[in-house]
Amino acid sequence: MKMNTAAVDPKFLSARIVDAPAGHDVIYAAAAGRDGRIYLGLSAETTSPGLYARLLAYDPAADAVSEIADLADILPEAAEPQRHPHSKIHTSICAGADGKIYTVTHMTAPPAGEDYYHFWHVYNDHERCFQGSHLVIYDPAARSVCDFGIVSPKGGCRWLGYNPEREELYLTTFLTAHFMVIRLKTGEVRDMGRIAQYDFMGPCYSAAGYVFTTDCRGWILRYNPRDESIERLPLQIPNARWRESDQNGVFNFMPGPDGVKLYGAAIRGRRLFEFDPTAGKYGGLRDLGPAMAPDPGEAEVDYPFIRTMAVGRDGRIYAAAHYALNAQGNIASQDGLLRMRANIVAVDPATGDKQDYGVMQADGLPPVLCPVAAARGRDGAVYFASWKVRPDLPLQLTIFDPNGVRQAPPPPWTAPAAAAPAIPPPPLSRLYHLAARNCSSVFATDGRFIACEIGGGSRQPCLPRNECAVTALAVAQDGGVFGATSGSRSHLFFRTPLAGRLLLLNTLGPGPAVCRSLLMDAQGRLFAGVTGGADATGRLYMYDAPRQADWMRAYDDVDRGEFSGRILSPGGDCIRLDDRGLCVPGEGICAMALDDARGRIYGLSWPGGKFFIHDIASRQTEIRDIFAKHIVKSGNLSRAMLCHQGAVYFSGHHGYLIRYSPADGAFADTGMKLPCGAGREYLNYAAAFAAAPDGRIYGGASADGCLFRFDPERGEILNLGRPAAAGSLAALALGRDGLVWGLAGGPNLLTHLVRLDPRTGDLRDCGLMRARIPKTWIIHRAETMAAGPDGELYIGENDAISHLFVYCPPVGLAA
């Protein structure tokens, strides 16, 4: 089916011009209210600094558009011009069963006085960051607008879904892709964690009782409101044969005529599909194909973009499909005006038949280039809202009804004598902010990051959500990497040194657990300190890796052709753990250190701060209660310990370093205080240690993220500075390049990679970490790092969905 190049028959289509204030160039949201009005989200795109979105309503009976609210008059952030404005109401207007209108704000316009949109760049800046999207509620009966408050902390929102049975709203956060639940009856807002890399998926409620969306690779996700579980179903939305699945999420998702089946459009695949949640255990997918075939001479890549859809009263799906770019990829050029066109296509869900009604263009008006939202009114008409794209074009609300629209004279609009050029960006804006190597990029530009899914490689399924956060790492002499996860279960895994295969070994305990301490002795035996579990806390496990060396080598098969690869996952004695019992009854394990010379493990318990000594050979554990004298406050309880040159170091009261001498069993205050801001000692503790070959020790402090170095022999500590703008310095590693690498971040911050060159004193923030191999993935949270034998660094992600990352620094960086 070829795209119809004629305009829609005038008897089926008319349009209204929305008189928008300067800079407001798009209506991203449209929804039909129970009062018969069509509610619209008037928004400003990235070239309109400081502008706030407005909620409008079109009344078909009065044939008039009115303004409900200017968000600048409602939201408190309007008084803080240094922050990104709430410039959009994206596809996020829902009409409630109670008649109220619910909408969530979004942003991509720059702050007032700035020339470019930044999000990642200021995320960790508490004075400039976007504080989060607000839920705004309009009550048509009372004609009142109220601010419910922030529902997407530090993130925006592009899509909003409504569940009438439970009075709940669902959204995914921009750009962090967390799934949020808003319970309107109680006012509770729940963060269900990260679900994908990108946020372009819109949560959609089905009358089958579940909420559905996709991840960024097109796998359908199912949220169960009854038990709050999120499950990835073995169903992937359609894509072109030649396209990779990365970024092929659902762009539109809506209930069909029966309220049960859902209809969506794949953003990269550009194909319509039907999803029936009731077909079998997981549901069924039906590929309805593209909106229309490409024009003659065009490749399959040029399928039109299915931007928005609505269900007509005849049960058909009415989609607006458009070609988004011209040959030069410039939608704002005059050539772009000729190249772009948007058509209205009707799809019969029962048969899959399509009818192309033609180009969306009303009499007396230019064509709509980019329709972005749609809603069916109580009168049966479908209302398409648009982005005008060019400043010399009108902002239109298109009314379409296959049974005929009410005839009306063309809106008063006069075409300019000559097409005006697109508004140029502010001087130097795009050139200045365009990422260049080591300049103007918030992402690390040196080296390469590789994302490894834990348990993947066709031998074992990847670890599920909330069980895969990598919280501890240890590297063997041959380059094999052991890691432990935390969450609803804690898993021990192994990455083979040559083939890089990630194998799951065993679970550390029967229930929810956290493992933040993983030690390897000189023999290669692994010790894991775990907090949690169904029956006890603070258990210590040993995995005897040297005994399993043969099978580990076998799984690391390389260059064997069809004989490479083991069919079955390791089991039995290969994955057996030695449970060495509780270290401190009733308490968890906060940190551990290994003393190879004495065959001991030293540790601190949580939350009591007891010091324990575990003898590996005898399996006996001695407990020393030092909290009252050396620690005093739990806020100073060290998260890191280090056994170095016959002594054990950890932090105590006011962030002072405490030394334990195994020779005489004595504890002593060293007088060396971890650096932090004045008066913030009560928050400070050691978050990371790394011993250098010269005998000095590098450490990371928690309160202000300072990097320090101390010399045990001289009893001196030196503050090397704060490598990142905010957060704790949670992990350190010394690379073969001679540099000290670290991870700076925190629970509500994005993690940055930092580095120090000890020879020059150069301390810098390398930026956020983003992998491109084998898929795009930005690390939001990470708190563990280990150096490999070939100069690589292993980084453990700590999120609802997590990976093990391999970072390869550039050659000669420290030369």
N, C-alpha and C positions, 0 to 999 in steps of 0.2 A: 504494500500500500504506500503510494507516494504522497508526499506532503502537498496539501492543497494550497496553492499560492493566491487564491481569490479570497476576498474578505467574506466574513460570515454574512449571510443574508440579513439585511437590516431588520426584517420582521422578527428575527430571533435575538437581536442584540442592540443594546444602547449603552451609553456611558454617561458618567457624571464626572466633572472636574472637581477635584478636592482642592480648595484654596488653602494651601499650606504656607506657613511662615517660611521665610528664607532659610535654606539649609535643610529643611525637612523634605526629603526626597523619595521616601519609600513608605508604603503601608505593608508591613511584614505580617500582620495578623488580621484575621477576619473570623468572626463567630456570630452565629445567630442567637439572639437572646429570646427568652420566653415572652417578652413583651413585643416581639415582632421586629425589633430594630436589629440592624447589623452593626456589631461593634468592631471598631478598627483600631489598629495600633499604628499611629503615625510616628515614624522613626527618622533618625538621621544617620547617614553612613559615615565612613571614616574621614571624609573631607570636611566635616562640620564640627570644629572644636567647641566643646562646652555646651552643646545643645542637649536638652532633655526631651524624651519622647512624650507624646500626648495621646490620651485615650479619646477616641471620637465615636460617634454613633450616627449611622445613616437611617433615617426613618422613611421607609418606602411610602407610607401613607401621605406624609408631608412632602416627600421628595426633597429632603433637605439633610445636610450634614451639620451636626452640632458638636461642640467640644465638651467632653465630660470632665476632663482633668488635664492640667499641665503638671507632669510629674515633678517639675522644678518647684512647684508650690507645695508638694506633699512630702518629698523625701528629704531627710536631714543632710544628705551628702551635698545638696545644692549649695550649702554654705561653705563647702570645702572645694574650691575650684581647682586645687592641685590634683584632685582625684579624677579618674575617668567618669564622665557623666553617664547617667542611666539613659543612654541615647536611643534605646530601642525597646519596643514591645515586639519581640520576634513572634514566631508561631506559637504564641503562649497566651491565648485568650480562651477561657472555657466558661460556658454558661452552666451554672449549677442547677440542681433540681429545685432549689429554693428560689430561683430566679435571679440570684446574685451573679455578678460577672467577676471572674477571678482572672487575674493576669500577673505575670512575673516579668520583671524588668531584665534588660540585657544592655550590653555596652560594646561598642567598637569605635566610637568617636574619641578623639584625643581630648585631654583636659583643656580647659580654657587657656588660650595663649600658646598652646603647643601645636606642632605641625604633623604629628604622627601618632598612630595608635600603638601603645605598648601594653602588654599584659604580663608576660613572664618577667620582663625587666624590672618591674616594681613590685612583684608579688611579695618579696620578703621585706619591703619597705613599709613599715606600719604607718607612716605619714602620707604615703602616696598610693598605696595599693588600693585596688577596687575592693571595697569592704564586703560586697556581695549583693546578689539580686534580692529585691524586695517583692513580697506578695502584696499586690494592691487589690482591694475588694471594693467593687461598686455595687450599691444596693439601689436598683431603679425605683423601688417602691418608696424609699426614704430619700432618694436623690442624694445619697451620701457616699463619699469616698474615704476609705480609711487605709492606713499603712499597717499591714499585719506584722511587718518586720522582715529581717533578713532570713531567707530560706535556702540560699546557696552561698555559704560563707566563702568569701574571697573569689567567687566565681560568678560568671554570668549564667544565663539560661536562654536557650534557643527554642526549646519545645516544652510544652506542658500538656499533661493528660489528666483526665478526670474520671473517677470511679463513683458513679451515683449510688451504688449499693452500700459502700462503706464511707462515703463522704470523704474521699481522699484525693489528693493531687499527687502527680508523679512528674519528676523532671530529671534531666541529666545536666550536670554542671559543665559550664564552658570555662576553660578549656581542659579542666581536670577530669571530666567524664566520670563523676560520681553519681550514683543513683540515689535520689532523695525522695522521701515520702513525707507529705504534709497531711496531718490528720486534723481536718477542719473542726471536728466535734470537740477535740481536746486542746487544740493549738500546738500539738507536739510536732516537731520536725525531726525526722530520723535520717541519718546518713548511712546508707547501706554499703558504702565503699565504692572503690573504683571498679568500673565494668569494662573499660576499653581504653584505647589510646586517644581516640577522637570522640567528640560529643555530638556528632551529627545524627544521632539516632533519637527518635521521639518516642517516649513510652506511650503505649496505646492499650487501653483497657478493652477486654473482650467480655461479652456477657457470659462466656464460659467460666468466668471467675478469676482469671489470671491477667497479668499485665505483661505485655511483650515489647521487646525492642531488639536491637542487634548490637553485636560488638563491631569493631572497626574492620573485621574481616568477613562480615556478612553472616556470622552464626547467630541464630535466633536465641535470645535470652528470655527466660520465663521467670517472672517474679510472682511468688505466691503470697498474697497479702495475709494469709492466715498464719503462716509460720515464718514469714519474712525471709524466705530462702530465694536465692537467685541461681538458676540452673542454666547452663549452656546446652541447648538441645542439639542433637546430631542432624541439624537441618541448616543449610546454607542458601541464602537468597541467590537468585540467578545472576549470572555474569556472562559477559562475552567469552567465548572459548579461549581467546588469546590473552585475556587480561588476567593479571594477578589479582588475588583477592584483597590485598591491602587497600584500605580505604573504601571498600565497597559495602558500606553500611546502608541502612534504610534511611531515605531522606524524607519520604512521606509515609505515614502509617495511620490508617483510620479504619473504623468499623464499617462493614458493608451494610447492605439493606437489612440483614437479619440481626445485626449487632454482635454476632458471634464471629463470623469470618472476617478477617482483616485483609485490607488491601494496601499494598505499598509499592514504592518505586526504589530501585537500587540506584545509588548515586553515581557509581562508576559504571556499572553494567547498563544503566539507563534502560531498565526493563521493568515492566509492571509484573506483579505477582499476587497470587491469592494465598493466604495462609489460613487453614482451617484447624483451630486448636483442638477440635473434637475428633479428628481423624487419627485414631490409634493412640498409642502411648504418648507420642511427642507431637502429634499433629501432622498435617500434610501440606506440602507446597505445590503450587501450580504456576508454571511460568506462562504469563500472558503475553510475553514478547515486548518489543519496543512500541512506543506510541505510534510510530510510523517508520517506514523504511527510509534510508537516505535517498536524496535526489540522485538522478543519473550522474555517474562519474564520481560520486563521492564514496568514500570507504565506510566500512562499518563503524569506524571510530566517530563518525559524524551523526550518529543517532541523536535526535533531539533530547534535551534535558527535560524530564517530567518534573516540573517545579512544584505543582500543587494540584490537589484533587478535592472533589466533593461528591457526595452521593445525591443524585437527582431524585425527584419524587417518582420517577418511572423505574427506579431501582438500578439505573445505569450509573457508572462511574464517569464523571466529567473531569477530564484532566486538561491542564494547560501545559503544553509542551513547547519549548522554544530552542532555537539554536543560540547558544550563548556567546559565541565569539566569531569574529571575522578571521580572515586568513592570517592577519598579523596579531591576533589575540587581543585586540583593542576594542572593547565594547563601546567606547565613548567617541570613536571617530565617525566622520561622515560615512566612510565606507562601512563602518559597523552598523549604521542605520539601515543601509541597504541589505546587509548580510543578515541582520537579526530579524526574526519574525516569530511570533507566538501564535500557535493554533489551538483551537478547542477540539478535543477528541473525546467521543463518548465510547465507553467500553461496556459491553454487556457481560456481566460476571457469569451468567449461565452458559453462554456460548463462546465467549472470548472475542466475539465480533467487534470491530471498531468502525466508527463513523467519524470522518474528519469533516468538521463544519467549516473549516477555513481559518483565515487569519483574523486575529482578534483586533478588529478595527471598526469603530463606529463612524457613521456619516459625519463629515466635517471635522474629523479629528485624525491625527496621525496614528499609526498602528501602535499597539502596546508591545513594547520590546521585551519586557521581562515581568510576567505575572508571577507573584510570589505567595499569594494566599487566596483561599477560596472558602465559601460557606454557602449553604443552601438556606434561603429565607423561608419564612412561614408561607409566603406567597408562591413558593415552588421554584422561584428563580434562583440561579446560581450567581453569586456575586464574586467577581475576581478583583482582588486588589493588586497593585503593581508597584514596581520600582521604575521611576521614569528614566533612569540611566543617564540621560543627558539633561543639562540644565535648561536647554531651550525647548524642552518638551513638557507637556502638561502632566500632572499627576492624576491618573484616572482610576475610577471605580467602574468596572465593566459589569453590566447586568445581562445575563444570558438565560433564555428560556426557550427550549425546543418547541414549546406550544405557543410561542409568541410573546413578545414584551409589549408593555404599554408604550404606544407611540408618543414621542416627545420631540420637540425641536432640538437641534444640536446645541450643546452648551456653548456659551459665548467664548470663543477662543479664536485668535487670529494667528496664523502661522507667521513666523518672522520672515522678513524679506530674504534673508540668507541664513543658512544654518550657522549658528554661532559655534565657535570652537568649544570643546569641553573646558570646564573650569580647570585651569592649570593647578597643579599642586603648589603649596606654598614654596617659596624659593629654597632649593637644595634639599627639600624634605626627603624625597625618596632616595636621592643619591647619597645624602648624608646618612640616612638610617639603614640603607641597604647593607646587609651583613657582608663584611669583608674579612679576610683572614686576620685574626687578632684585632679586629676593629669593629666596634658597633654591633657585635653579636652577643646575645645573651647565652648562646650555646657554645660549648667548648669547640674550638676550631682546630686544635692540634690533636693528632692521633685519630684512632678509630675505635668505636664501641661496637661490640657484637653482643646481641641478645640471645641467651640460651634458655629455652623453656625446660623447666626441671621435670625430668621423667620422660621427656619426649624421645624422638628418634625411633619410633615404631615398635619399641620393645616394651614400653610401659606407658600408660596414659599420663598426661601431664597432671601435676598436682592440682586439685580443685581450688576454687576461691577460698580465701581465708585459712589456707593450710600451707601456703607457699612462700610466705615472707621469709627471706633469707636473713638470719640474724647472727650467724656465726660461721667463720671459715677457717680452714687450716690447710696448708699446702705441704705435701710430702716432698722428699728430696728428689724423687723422680719426676716431679711436676704434677702428680695426681692431686686433685683438689677435693677435699671433704667439706661438706657444708651441712648446716642444720637449719631447719625452718621453725617458725613459731605460728601459733594460731589455734584453731579448733582441734588440730593435732600437730605434733612436732615430728618432723621426718629427718632422717639422716640420709644424705645422698653423696654420690661419688662421681667425679668427672675424670674420665680416663685421660692420661697425659698426652697420648699421641692422637687418637681419633677424636678426642673431646666429647665422648659420649657421656650423657648424664644418666646415671642409674640410681634408682631408689633402693636403699638398703633396708631400712626398718623404721618403725615408729618409736619415738622416745617416750614411752608411757602410753597408757590406754586412752587418755582423754585430752582436753585442752592443756597446752603446755607452751612454755617459752624457754628457748635455749639461746643464751647469749654468750656462753663460754665453751669453746672447743679448743682443746689442747692436744698436741702431738709430741710424744716423747722421742728420745734418740733412737729407740727401736722401731718407731713408726706406729706405735699403738695410739689409739684415739680415745680421748676422755671428754665426755659431754656433761656439762652441768645443767640440769633442767629444773625449772620451777613450774609446778602445776601437776596435772594428772588427776585421774579420778580417785585414787586411793591415798596419795601422799604428796608432799611438796619437797623440793630440794633434793631430788635423787641424782646420783652420779652413775653414769654408764661408761663402760669401756667397750670399744670395738677393736678386736685384735686384727688389724689390717695385715701385718706381716704373714699371718697364717693363711690369709686368703689371696696371697700374691699371685698364685698360679691362675686362678679363675679370673682375677682382675686383668691379668695380661691377655688372657684369652678373649675377654670382651673388648680389649683394645686392639682388635685385629685390624691390620692395615694392608692394603694391596694384595688381597687374596681373591679378588674377583668374586665369582659366585659362591665361594666358600667363606666369604667374610660374613660376620654377623651371627650372633646366637639367637635362636628363635625364642627361647624361653628367658624370662627374667630370672635373676639369681634368687635362690631361696635356700631353705634349710640351714645348714651350718655356715653357709657363705655369709649370711646376714645376721648371725646370732650375736646378741648383745649380752655383755656381762653386767648385770644389775648389781652395783656395789652398795646399794642401799641409801638411806637418808644420811645426809651430812649433818644437818642441824634439824632435829625433829620439829615439825610445825612451821618451818621457814623455808623460803626458796633460796636459790643460789644467785647472788648478785654479780659476782666476779670471781675469777680463778686465775692462778698462776702456777707454773710447773717448775719444780726444782729437780732437774735430771740427776744432779750429782747425789742427792740424798734419796731419790726415789719417792718424792712427796708431791702432793698437790695442796696448795694453800688457797683459801677462799674466804669470801665474806658472805654472810647470809642476809636475806631481805625478809622483813624490814628491820629485824633486830640488830643488824650490824655485828653479829658474832663472827669471830675469826676462827676458822677451822683448819686443821692439819690432817690430811688423809695420807696414810702410809700405803703405797701401792702394793707392796709385797705382802704385808700382814693384813691389809684391808681394814685396819683400825683407824678410827677418826677421833682426834682430840679437839675439844671445843674450848676456846678462850673467850670470855666475855669482856671485851674491851670498849664497848660502846660508851659507857658513862664517862670514861677517862679520855679516850682518844677521838671519839667521833661526836658524841653529844647530841647532834641534830641529824635526823635522817636526810635532810637536804644536803649534807656534806658526805653522805655515804658514797664511797668510790664505786664507779662502774667499771674501773680498770685496775688491774694489778700487774706487777712485773717482778719477776725474780731475776736479779741482775748482780753478778759478781758476789754471790753468797749472801745477798740480802733481798728482802721483799719490800716493795714500795707500793703504797696506796694513799689515798687522800683521807683526811679527817676533818676535825673541827676548823671552821673558817677557811677551809681549803688548804690547810697545811699538809705537807707530805709527811706521812708516818712511815717509819722504817722498822721492820721486824728482823731481828738477827737470829737465824736458826741455830747458830753456834751456842748462844747462851739463853735463847728463848725470850729475849727481852724486846719490848716495844719502846720506841723513842720518837719524840717529835724532832724533826730535822731542822725546824726553824725556817724552812723554805716554803713560801706561800704561793699557791697558784695565782697567776695574774687574773685580774678582773677589774671592773669599774669600782670606783670608791663606794663603799657601803654595801656592796653586793656579795660580800664573802659568804653570807649565810645561804646563798644559792649555789655556791661553787663546789665542784667536785671534779676529779679526774675522769674524763670520758674516754681517753685513749692514751696508750703508751707505745713507743717504738724505740728499741735500742739500736744505736749506731755502732759501727765497727770501732770507732775511736773511744768507746766506753761511755760516751755521753748519751743521754736519754732525751727523746723528744716526747712531748705530751700535748694533749688537747684539753682545754678547760671547757666546762659546761656553761657557766653563767653568761659569758660574753664571747665565747668561741675563740679565745686567744690561743695562739701556738706558743709553746714555751720549750726551753731546753734547760736541763739541769745536769750538773756535774756532781755525781755522788762523792767523788774523792775530795773535791774542794768545798762541797756543801753550798754551791752557788746555783741560783736559778735565774734565767734570763727570759724576759718577755720578748718574743720575736714579732709580735704584732697580731692583728686581727685580720685574717686573710679574706673573710667574707663580711658582707654588710651586717648580717644578723645570724643568730643561731649558735648552737653548740658545735664544737669540733669533735664529731662522734667517732671518727676512725682515722688511723694513721698507718702508713706503710712506707718502708724504705725501698725504693726501686733500684734496679741494677744500674740505672743512669746516674745514681748518686743523689737524686732528688728525694725530698720528703713529700709524699702525697697524702692528701687528707680529704675527708668528706665533712662539709659544713652544712648544717641544717637543723631541723627540729620538727616537733609534731605538727605545727601549723605553718611550716615553711617548706620551700622547695630546696632540695639538696644541691649544693654546688661542689664541683671538684676544685680543690685548691692545691697549690704546690709551693715548695720552698727550695731554692738552690742554696745549700749551706755555704758554698764557696763565695758567692757574691752577696748573700743576704736577700736576694730577690724573692719577695713573697707576693703571690698573686692569686686572684680569683680567676679560674679558668672558665667558669660558667656552668650552666646546666648541662646535664649529660643526655645525649640523644643518640640512640643507635639507628643505623640505616641498614644493618645486615643482621639477620636475613629479612628483617622487617623494620619499619619505623616504630620506635618506642622511646618516649621521654621518661626518664626516671624522675619521679616526684619525691620519693622517700628512699633513703639508703643510709645504713649506719654501720656497715661492716666492710672491711677491705683487707686483702692479703696480696702479697707480691709473689709472682711466679718466677721460675728459674730462668726464663728467657726474656725477662724484662717486662712481661705483661703484668697487669694488675687485675685482680678478681674483685668485683664489687657486687654485694648482695642487696637487692632491692627489698624494701620492707613496705609492702602495700597489700591490698586485698588480692590483687593479681600481681605476681612478682616473678622476676627472672634473675638468673645469674648472668652478670655482664662481664665480658672480657674487654679490658681497655688496653690497647696497644699504643704506647706513647710514640711520638715521632722519633726517628733515628737522629741522633746527634743533638737532641734538645738541650742536653746539659754539657755539650762539648765546649 
